[in-house]
Amino acid sequence: MNETDIAASTYREHPAPPELRHVLACTWRQRIAPGCGVYQQRVLPDGHADLVVDERGRAVLVGPATRVVLPELPAGGAVHGLRLAFHAVGPLLRVPAAELTDRVVPLSALVSGPLLTAVRDALADGDPAATALTQRWLASAAPDPRVARRSARCGVGLGWRSCRWPTGSGCPAGSCAERLLAEVGLGPKMFQRVGRLQRFLALAGADPERGLAELAAEAGYADQPHLSREAKTLAGLTATELLAYQLG
C-alpha cells in the first residue's frame, strides 16, 4: 500500500485482490482537508486509466495521459478511484483505448444502468452488493495476453528496464503496436517514455542521495539533458523541481 500525507491532502493506495490483477492495478482514495481552500493536484503520466468518483457522486473515466494534469479539488472533498491495469482499458470498456487518451469522460458514456450505479456506489460507499457487481464486471474483461505480457515488460517503476516492442512479441510489430493503442491507449514510444519517467522517480525515491546523472543513466535516458527535456515535457517541471515536488 502506498501512502502520501501532505498538510492539505491524504492519499491511500491499496493493491488489487489477486483475482482481479489481470484488470486492476490498485484502488485508492484521496481526501482534502477542510478549510484549506482549493487544492491543486499534480498528476503525472503513468500509463494507467482510472475510474474516479468524487464526493458529489460524479463518476468519470480519466484516460491514460501523455502530459501532466492539474485538477483542482475542493476543501473537505474526497475522491475514490480504481486504477486499471495498462492492458485492460479497451477490453473492459469495449472502446478503443486510444479514444480515451488525455480525456476525462463521464462514466455514463461508457457504462449504463445498474452497472453505472454499482460502480458509483462501490467506490463512494463500499456497498457490498454494488462491490460484488463491480468486481464481476471487472473480472469479465479479457485482455489480449500478448499485449498484457508486453505492457508488463514495458511497465513503470523499479521493475522497468526497456521496451523493444517488435522483438519477441508473439505477433507482428505493427499488429502489436495497434493492439497497444487499442487496449492501453498509448503507442510503444509514448509508453516507453512514460515508463522511463516513472522509473526515474522510483529510483530517486528509493535513494534520494543519488545524483541526477546517475539516476538518468539507470532509468534508461541517454544522458542528464535527455532526462531534463523529458521531465519538462511530460511533467511540466525540471528534473530537480520534479524531485523536490515528489520527495517533499
C-alpha positions in Angstrom: 0.0 0.0 0.0 1.3 3.5 -0.9 0.5 6.4 1.4 1.1 10.1 1.0 0.2 12.7 3.6 0.6 16.4 2.8 -0.9 19.0 5.1 -3.9 19.6 2.7 -4.2 16.1 1.2 -4.2 12.5 2.4 -3.8 9.7 -0.2 -4.1 6.0 0.4 -3.5 3.2 -2.2 -4.3 -0.5 -1.8 -3.3 -3.3 -4.2 -5.9 -5.1 -6.2 -7.1 -8.5 -4.9 -5.4 -11.4 -6.7 -8.4 -12.5 -8.7 -8.6 -9.0 -10.3 -5.0 -8.3 -11.0 -5.5 -9.1 -14.7 -7.6 -6.0 -15.0 -7.0 -3.8 -11.9 -3.7 -2.2 -10.7 -5.0 -0.8 -7.4 -7.8 1.0 -5.6 -7.1 4.4 -4.0 -8.7 7.3 -2.1 -7.7 10.9 -1.6 -9.2 13.3 1.0 -8.7 17.1 1.1 -8.5 18.8 4.4 -11.4 21.1 5.3 -10.6 24.8 5.3 -7.5 24.5 3.1 -9.1 26.2 0.0 -8.9 24.6 -3.4 -6.1 22.0 -3.6 -4.3 21.6 -6.9 -3.1 18.0 -7.5 -0.2 17.4 -9.9 -1.0 14.1 -11.7 1.9 12.7 -13.8 1.5 10.3 -16.8 1.8 6.7 -15.5 0.3 4.7 -18.4 -2.9 3.9 -16.5 -6.5 5.0 -16.8 -8.6 5.5 -13.6 -12.3 5.2 -12.8 -12.9 8.1 -10.4 -15.9 9.0 -8.2 -15.9 12.3 -6.2 -17.8 13.3 -3.1 -20.8 14.5 -5.1 -21.1 11.1 -6.8 -19.8 12.3 -10.1 -18.2 9.3 -11.9 -15.7 9.7 -14.7 -13.1 7.7 -16.6 -9.7 9.5 -16.6 -7.9 8.2 -19.7 -4.2 7.4 -20.0 -2.2 10.7 -20.1 0.6 11.9 -22.3 1.2 15.1 -20.2 0.8 16.4 -16.7 -2.7 17.2 -15.5 -3.5 19.7 -12.7 -7.1 19.0 -11.4 -8.4 21.3 -8.6 -10.0 19.5 -5.7 -12.4 21.3 -3.2 -11.6 21.6 0.5 -13.2 18.8 2.5 -13.7 16.7 -0.6 -13.0 13.1 -1.2 -12.1 11.2 -4.4 -12.2 7.4 -4.8 -10.6 5.5 -7.7 -9.9 2.2 -9.4 -6.7 2.2 -11.4 -6.9 -0.1 -14.3 -4.1 -2.4 -15.4 -2.4 -1.0 -18.5 -3.8 -3.5 -20.9 -7.4 -3.6 -19.5 -8.8 -0.3 -20.6 -10.0 -1.2 -24.1 -11.2 -4.7 -23.2 -13.1 -3.6 -20.1 -14.8 -0.5 -21.5 -15.3 -2.0 -25.0 -13.9 1.0 -26.8 -10.5 1.6 -28.4 -8.4 2.9 -25.5 -6.8 5.5 -27.8 -10.1 7.3 -28.0 -9.8 7.9 -24.2 -6.2 9.2 -24.2 -5.8 12.6 -22.5 -9.6 12.8 -21.9 -11.9 12.8 -18.9 -15.2 11.0 -19.9 -18.4 10.7 -17.9 -18.7 7.1 -16.9 -22.3 7.2 -18.1 -20.9 7.5 -21.7 -19.2 4.1 -21.3 -21.5 2.0 -19.0 -25.1 2.4 -18.0 -28.0 1.1 -15.9 -27.4 -1.0 -12.8 -23.7 -1.3 -13.6 -23.1 2.5 -13.6 -24.9 2.8 -10.2 -23.0 -0.2 -8.8 -19.6 1.3 -9.8 -20.5 4.6 -8.3 -21.8 3.1 -5.0 -18.9 0.6 -4.7 -16.4 3.4 -4.9 -18.1 6.0 -2.9 -19.7 3.9 -0.1 -18.3 0.4 -0.4 -21.8 -1.0 -0.7 -21.3 -4.8 -0.6 -23.9 -5.6 -3.4 -22.5 -2.9 -5.6 -19.0 -4.0 -4.9 -19.8 -7.6 -5.9 -21.4 -6.5 -9.2 -18.5 -4.2 -9.9 -16.0 -7.0 -9.3 -17.9 -9.4 -11.6 -17.7 -6.7 -14.3 -14.0 -6.2 -13.8 -13.4 -10.0 -13.8 -15.2 -10.3 -17.1 -12.6 -8.3 -19.0 -10.4 -10.5 -21.3 -7.3 -8.6 -22.3 -5.1 -9.8 -25.2 -2.4 -11.9 -23.3 0.2 -10.8 -25.8 -0.4 -7.1 -25.0 -0.6 -8.0 -21.3 2.9 -9.6 -21.5 4.4 -6.7 -23.4 2.8 -4.0 -21.3 4.0 -5.7 -18.1 7.5 -5.9 -19.6 7.4 -2.2 -20.6 5.7 -1.1 -17.4 6.6 1.6 -14.9 8.5 1.7 -11.7 11.6 -0.1 -10.4 10.9 -3.2 -12.5 11.0 -1.3 -15.8 14.1 -1.8 -18.0 13.4 -1.2 -21.7 10.7 -1.7 -24.3 11.8 -3.0 -27.7 8.3 -3.7 -28.8 8.9 -5.5 -32.1 11.2 -8.2 -30.6 9.8 -11.5 -29.4 6.3 -10.1 -29.2 4.4 -13.2 -30.4 2.8 -11.0 -33.1 4.0 -8.8 -35.9 5.4 -5.4 -34.8 2.7 -3.3 -36.4 0.0 -5.6 -35.1 1.3 -5.3 -31.5 1.6 -1.6 -31.8 -2.0 -1.4 -32.9 -3.2 -3.6 -30.1 -1.2 -1.5 -27.6 -3.1 1.6 -28.8 -6.4 -0.2 -28.8 -6.1 -1.8 -25.3 -3.7 0.6 -23.5 -4.3 3.9 -25.3 -0.6 4.7 -25.8 1.7 3.8 -28.6 5.0 2.0 -27.9 7.2 5.1 -27.9 4.9 7.1 -25.6 4.5 4.1 -23.3 8.3 3.8 -23.1 8.7 7.5 -22.3 6.1 7.3 -19.5 7.7 4.2 -18.1 11.2 5.8 -18.1 10.0 8.8 -16.2 8.2 6.7 -13.6 11.3 4.5 -13.2 13.4 7.7 -12.6 11.0 8.7 -9.9 11.0 5.3 -8.3 14.8 5.1 -8.3 15.1 8.6 -6.8 12.5 7.7 -4.1 14.5 4.6 -3.2 17.8 6.5 -2.8 17.3 10.3 -2.6 21.0 10.9 -2.3 21.9 9.8 -5.8 22.7 12.5 -8.4 20.6 13.3 -11.5 23.2 11.9 -13.9 23.4 8.6 -12.2 19.6 8.3 -11.9 19.2 9.3 -15.6 21.6 6.6 -16.7 19.9 3.8 -14.7 16.4 4.9 -15.6 17.3 4.5 -19.3 17.9 8.1 -20.5 20.7 8.8 -22.9 22.1 11.4 -20.5 21.0 14.0 -18.0 19.9 16.6 -20.6 17.6 13.9 -22.1 16.1 13.4 -18.7 15.6 17.2 -18.2 13.9 17.6 -21.6 11.5 14.6 -20.9 10.7 15.8 -17.3 9.8 19.3 -18.7 7.7 17.8 -21.5 5.8 15.1 -19.5 5.7 16.6 -16.0 5.9 20.4 -16.7 8.8 20.7 -14.3 12.6 20.4 -14.5 14.0 17.2 -13.1 15.2 19.0 -10.0 11.8 20.6 -9.5 10.1 17.3 -10.0 12.1 15.5 -7.4 11.5 18.4 -4.9 7.8 18.1 -5.5 7.7 14.3 -5.4 10.0 13.8 -2.4 9.0 16.9 -0.4 
